[in-house]
Amino acid sequence: MANLLPSSGDLNLTTALAHRAQVLENPLQTYLVGIIISICGNFLISISLNIQKYAHVHLSQQGAKPYYTSVLWWFGLVLMGVGELGNFAAYGFAPASLIAPLGCVSVIASALISVIFLKETLCVSEIVGGTLAITGTYILVMFAPHTSTHITAQLIQFYFISWHFLLYLMIEVISFCILLFVYKKMNKKHIVIVMLMVALLASLTVISVKAVSGMIAESIQGHLQFIYPIFYVMLVIMVVSCAFQIKFLNEAMKMFDATEVVPINFVFFTASAIVAGIVFYQEFEDLALLNIFMFIFGCLLSFLGVFLIARNRPKSKKQDSNFIAMDTIVPGRSRTDRVQPESKTETYGSLADKFMCNRGGQTEDS
């Protein structure tokens, strides 16, 4: 009778095989729910950004009031929170490699709303970009993997200690440390370096967000997942990676223009999310070669569309480089390479002055 009972080793093997078999075909309704929630969430985010932008413009016309005194600005912030919550929930219904590229909906909607309500001009390249982004979104939705992992704490733990994810995590940590050393110690403030660090953090964010969202959904259905330590491990990873992601993204926005940051961030974030979904959740397993090719093609169209839309957005005003910065003045040394024109001369403000300010000259010792 005792020989008929399975041993602990057999139980562990059976559990592992069961975990592998939990990648099931998603019902069409569940799959569409994830897509609709993500699109609605991104649309709300675009509305919130334009509301906050309108609040800033309105406050600047009234005087130097703090932005947090505006009820409209707070309404936009609440809408953004609801939109981000929608994106969080969407990861529990559809593959991460599909939800991430749908972020281009926010860029398209933001451009349309700014034209309709903020009376900004719409150029030909933005129309072409919007068309390409919509076409790319349709293609990637049609050819994306229609399978999704049934998220449980046991499955996340099984994936977390798998050799391919540990190898991926090691490569990510080493790459991030190298980029951080170049950025901080070598003082290389290049946009690609900053956005690559954001993308590496974003891949961990996507993995943890999908895990936490899936385990919460499983708990709501009656299978409690909060008793497992892996839930809190993923929750900590999600919070920490999000915090540092926002930190580096804000630094990029301070150093570079939004027309550069937005398209690069979208491309890098989407690529990292797709790779994270493939490595951790094995979302491209058993996917046909045609589907993979068309999915990549759809992503490329979306990338190109977002670039065309973002490149014509108004640039932020930078400090005029025609005037000498105070920290560059050295006592006992004269500067002839940058000359500030006299305001009383006849050529002040003319093209001749512009050439005088920008001419290259030699720095002479007095």
C-alpha positions in Angstrom: 0.0 0.0 0.0 2.9 2.4 0.8 4.4 1.7 -2.6 1.3 3.1 -4.3 1.8 6.5 -2.7 3.9 9.0 -4.7 7.2 10.1 -3.3 8.1 13.8 -2.6 10.4 13.7 -5.6 7.6 12.5 -7.9 5.3 15.3 -6.5 7.9 18.0 -7.2 8.4 16.7 -10.8 4.6 16.6 -11.3 4.3 20.1 -9.9 7.0 21.4 -12.2 5.4 19.8 -15.3 2.0 21.2 -14.2 3.6 24.7 -14.1 4.9 24.3 -17.6 1.5 23.2 -18.8 -0.3 26.3 -17.4 0.3 28.3 -20.5 -3.1 27.9 -22.0 -5.0 29.4 -24.9 -6.7 32.6 -23.7 -10.4 32.8 -24.4 -11.1 35.5 -27.0 -13.1 37.5 -24.5 -10.3 37.6 -21.9 -7.8 38.6 -24.6 -10.0 41.4 -25.9 -10.6 42.6 -22.3 -6.9 43.2 -21.8 -6.6 45.1 -25.1 -9.6 47.3 -24.5 -8.5 48.1 -20.9 -5.0 49.0 -22.1 -6.3 51.2 -24.9 -8.7 53.0 -22.6 -6.0 53.4 -20.0 -3.6 55.0 -22.5 -6.3 57.2 -23.8 -7.0 58.5 -20.3 -3.3 59.1 -19.8 -3.2 61.3 -22.9 -6.3 63.2 -21.8 -4.7 63.8 -18.3 -1.5 65.1 -19.8 -3.3 67.6 -22.0 -5.5 68.7 -19.0 -2.4 69.3 -16.9 -0.8 71.2 -19.8 -3.9 73.3 -20.2 -3.9 74.0 -16.4 -0.2 75.1 -16.6 -1.0 77.5 -19.5 -4.1 78.9 -17.7 -2.1 79.5 -14.5 0.7 81.2 -16.4 -1.8 83.7 -17.9 -3.2 84.5 -14.4 0.1 85.0 -12.7 2.7 83.0 -10.7 0.4 80.7 -8.9 1.7 77.2 -8.0 0.3 74.4 -10.2 -0.9 72.4 -7.2 -3.5 75.1 -6.4 -5.4 74.3 -9.6 -8.4 71.9 -9.3 -8.0 71.2 -13.0 -4.4 70.0 -12.5 -5.5 67.6 -9.7 -8.3 66.3 -11.9 -5.7 65.5 -14.6 -3.5 63.8 -12.0 -6.4 61.6 -10.9 -7.2 60.7 -14.5 -3.5 59.7 -15.0 -3.7 57.5 -12.0 -6.9 55.8 -13.3 -5.2 55.3 -16.7 -2.0 53.7 -15.2 -4.3 51.5 -13.0 -5.9 50.3 -16.3 -2.6 49.5 -17.8 -1.7 47.6 -14.6 -4.9 45.6 -14.8 -4.4 44.9 -18.5 -1.2 42.9 -17.9 -3.4 40.3 -16.0 -5.5 39.6 -19.1 -3.1 39.7 -22.1 0.6 39.0 -22.9 3.1 41.7 -21.8 4.6 41.7 -25.3 1.2 43.0 -26.6 0.3 45.4 -23.8 3.6 47.4 -24.0 3.4 48.4 -27.7 -0.2 49.7 -27.2 1.5 52.6 -25.4 1.6 54.3 -28.8 -2.2 54.9 -28.4 -1.3 57.5 -25.8 1.0 59.4 -28.2 -1.6 59.3 -31.0 -4.4 60.4 -28.7 -2.3 63.2 -27.2 -1.5 64.6 -30.6 -5.2 64.6 -31.6 -6.4 66.2 -28.3 -3.8 68.9 -28.5 -4.9 69.8 -32.0 -8.7 69.8 -31.1 -8.6 71.4 -27.6 -5.3 73.3 -27.4 -5.5 74.6 -31.0 -2.1 73.3 -31.9 -1.3 72.9 -35.6 -1.2 69.5 -37.3 1.4 69.0 -40.0 1.6 66.3 -42.7 4.3 64.3 -40.9 2.1 63.9 -37.9 -0.8 62.7 -40.0 1.5 60.1 -41.7 2.9 59.2 -38.3 -0.5 58.7 -36.8 -1.5 56.5 -39.8 1.6 54.4 -39.5 1.2 54.0 -35.7 -2.5 52.9 -36.0 -1.6 50.5 -38.8 1.3 49.0 -36.8 -1.0 48.7 -33.7 -3.6 46.8 -35.7 -0.9 44.4 -37.2 0.7 43.6 -33.8 -2.7 43.0 -32.2 -3.6 40.6 -35.0 -0.3 38.7 -35.0 0.7 38.9 -31.3 0.8 35.6 -29.3 -2.8 34.7 -28.4 -1.6 32.7 -25.4 -1.2 34.0 -21.9 0.2 32.5 -18.8 -2.3 31.6 -16.0 -0.5 33.4 -13.2 -0.1 31.7 -9.9 2.5 32.2 -7.1 3.9 28.7 -7.7 4.3 29.4 -11.4 6.0 32.8 -10.8 8.4 31.1 -8.4 9.1 28.4 -10.9 9.9 30.9 -13.6 11.9 33.1 -11.2 14.5 30.4 -10.5 14.7 29.1 -14.1 18.2 29.2 -15.7 17.2 31.4 -18.7 15.7 34.1 -16.5 18.7 34.0 -14.1 21.0 34.4 -17.1 18.9 37.2 -18.4 18.9 38.9 -15.0 22.7 38.6 -14.7 23.2 40.2 -18.1 20.8 43.0 -17.1 22.5 43.7 -13.8 26.0 43.8 -15.4 24.8 46.0 -18.3 23.1 48.4 -15.9 26.2 48.7 -13.7 28.4 49.5 -16.7 25.9 52.1 -17.9 25.6 53.6 -14.5 29.4 53.8 -14.2 29.7 55.5 -17.6 26.8 57.9 -16.7 27.9 58.8 -13.1 31.7 58.3 -12.9 32.7 59.1 -16.5 30.0 61.9 -16.7 28.8 60.8 -20.1 25.4 62.5 -20.3 24.2 60.9 -23.6 20.5 60.3 -24.1 21.0 56.7 -25.2 22.8 55.8 -22.0 20.1 57.3 -19.8 17.2 55.7 -21.8 19.0 52.3 -21.9 19.1 52.4 -18.0 15.4 53.3 -18.0 14.6 50.4 -20.4 16.6 47.8 -18.3 14.6 48.9 -15.2 11.4 48.8 -17.3 11.9 45.1 -18.2 11.9 44.2 -14.5 8.8 46.5 -14.0 6.9 44.7 -16.7 7.7 41.3 -15.3 6.8 42.2 -11.7 3.7 44.2 -12.7 2.3 41.2 -14.7 3.1 38.9 -11.8 1.5 41.1 -9.1 -1.5 41.8 -11.3 -2.0 38.2 -12.2 -1.7 37.0 -8.5 -4.2 39.7 -7.4 -6.7 38.6 -10.1 -6.2 35.0 -9.0 -6.8 36.0 -5.4 -10.1 37.8 -6.4 -11.2 34.6 -8.0 -10.9 32.8 -4.7 -7.3 31.3 -4.9 -5.4 33.4 -2.3 -1.9 34.2 -3.4 -0.9 36.7 -0.7 0.3 33.9 1.6 3.3 33.2 -0.7 6.5 35.2 -0.2 7.0 35.5 -4.0 4.1 37.9 -4.1 5.9 40.4 -1.8 9.2 39.9 -3.6 7.6 40.9 -6.9 5.8 43.8 -5.2 9.1 45.2 -3.9 10.7 44.7 -7.3 7.8 46.6 -8.9 8.0 49.5 -6.6 11.8 49.9 -6.6 12.1 49.5 -10.4 9.3 52.0 -11.0 10.9 54.5 -8.6 14.3 54.4 -10.2 12.8 54.3 -13.7 10.9 57.6 -12.9 14.1 59.1 -11.4 16.2 58.5 -14.5 13.4 59.5 -16.8 13.0 62.8 -15.0 16.8 63.4 -15.4 16.5 62.7 -19.1 13.6 65.2 -19.4 15.7 67.9 -17.7 18.8 67.3 -19.9 17.1 66.7 -23.2 14.0 67.8 -25.1 10.8 65.9 -24.9 10.8 65.4 -28.7 13.9 63.3 -28.2 13.0 61.5 -25.0 9.4 60.4 -26.0 10.2 58.4 -29.1 13.4 56.8 -27.7 11.7 55.9 -24.5 8.8 54.3 -26.3 11.1 52.2 -28.5 13.4 51.1 -25.7 10.6 50.4 -23.3 8.6 48.4 -25.8 11.6 46.4 -26.9 12.6 45.6 -23.3 9.0 44.6 -22.4 8.8 42.2 -25.4 12.1 40.6 -24.5 11.0 40.3 -20.8 7.7 38.6 -21.9 9.6 36.2 -24.1 12.3 35.3 -21.6 10.3 35.2 -18.3 6.7 34.2 -19.5 7.8 32.4 -22.7 5.1 34.2 -24.6 6.6 33.4 -28.1 6.7 29.7 -27.4 5.2 27.7 -30.3 4.4 31.0 -32.2 4.5 30.6 -36.0 7.4 32.3 -37.8 5.0 34.4 -39.9 3.3 35.7 -36.7 6.7 36.6 -35.3 7.8 38.5 -38.4 4.5 40.4 -38.7 4.5 41.2 -35.0 8.0 42.8 -35.4 6.9 44.6 -38.5 3.9 46.0 -36.6 6.2 47.2 -33.8 8.5 48.9 -36.4 5.6 50.7 -38.0 4.5 51.9 -34.5 8.0 53.1 -33.7 8.3 55.0 -36.9 4.8 56.6 -36.4 5.6 57.7 -32.8 8.9 59.2 -34.1 7.1 61.2 -36.8 4.5 62.5 -34.3 7.0 63.4 -31.6 9.6 65.1 -33.7 7.3 68.0 -34.6 6.1 68.6 -31.1 7.1 72.1 -29.7 10.6 72.1 -28.3 11.2 73.5 -24.9 13.2 76.8 -24.8 16.8 76.3 -23.9 19.2 78.9 -22.5 20.5 81.2 -25.2 24.0 80.2 -26.0 24.9 83.6 -27.3 25.6 85.0 -23.8 28.6 84.2 -21.7 27.8 82.0 -18.6 29.0 83.4 -15.3 30.8 80.2 -14.4 33.0 80.4 -17.6 34.5 83.8 -16.6 38.1 83.3 -15.5 40.0 86.3 -13.9 42.9 87.6 -15.9 41.7 85.9 -19.1 39.9 87.6 -22.0 37.3 85.8 -24.2 37.1 86.7 -27.9 35.4 83.5 -29.1 32.0 84.6 -27.7 31.1 88.3 -27.7 28.0 89.8 -26.3 26.9 92.7 -28.6 26.3 96.2 -27.3 22.6 97.1 -27.3 23.2 100.6 -28.5 24.9 99.7 -31.8 23.1 99.9 -35.1 23.7 96.2 -35.8 22.1 95.0 -32.5 19.7 92.2 -33.1 20.7 91.9 -36.8 22.2 89.0 -38.7 25.7 90.6 -38.3 25.3 90.4 -34.6 24.4 86.7 -34.8 27.6 86.0 -36.8 29.6 88.0 -34.3 28.2 86.0 -31.3 28.7 82.6 -32.9 32.1 83.1 -34.6 34.9 80.9 -33.6 37.9 82.5 -32.2 41.0 81.9 -30.2 41.2 82.4 -26.4 44.0 84.8 -25.7 46.0 85.3 -22.5 46.1 88.9 -21.4 
